[in-house]
Amino acid sequence: MCATTNTELAIHDTSHITYESLLEGNEKFIEEALNVDPQFFEKLANGQKPPVLWIGCADSRVPADRITNTNPGEIFVHRNIANVVVHTDLNLLSVLDYAVNVLKVKHVIVVGHYGCGGVEAAMGNKQVGLIDNWLRTIKDVYHKYSNELSAIPDHKERFNKMVEYNVIEGVENLCKTTIVQGAWKNNQDLSIHGWVYALNTGKINDLKVSRTSSADMDPIYKFD
Ligand code: CO
């Protein structure tokens, strides 16, 4: 069926957001934070000890702290288009290294979201531009699970499944990094998890693919 006008109108209105309104919003944020705790900023300025690293999509609708009801200082964040985890991404590795080896986070969570435009683009054959190089990694995920995916006739269902596979692969790739393998070799308390956020309900779906050690991993990735 064709999209209705109502669906188009239902998109969140951002016309009130201007350059100036962001700075006004900042003043309001300061006021409200100080109302709750007059030392809020002083304490934060003294250092951070977040127990969680979030690896999520750059999508504006999936803000790590808002959707988990957390505050500044509580989640260390890395975001890129379609929450891709590649072991040669120096940006991601630097964030991961700092989080695991300096901040000593206890959890790393790869968070995808249903309706992810990056994943959908990777499932198609349209040439977009530079980003096609980034999406190539997701095409490899599709290729790996092509049997399972091609068995799902409904596009939306297949798309949802693909979003989940992309997170599952992200978790696997994270576990294979030298950083996570090194931490587990040293018996560091570190768990890796995979979630998918539903834009239309606000609900997080825990894919239950968590790993806390390299116990059942291919030995080729482990360190002695
Ligand atoms: Co996305």
Residues whose N, C-alpha, C, O or C-beta is under 5 A from the ligand:
A	BS01	CO	C57 D59 A82 C116 G117 G118
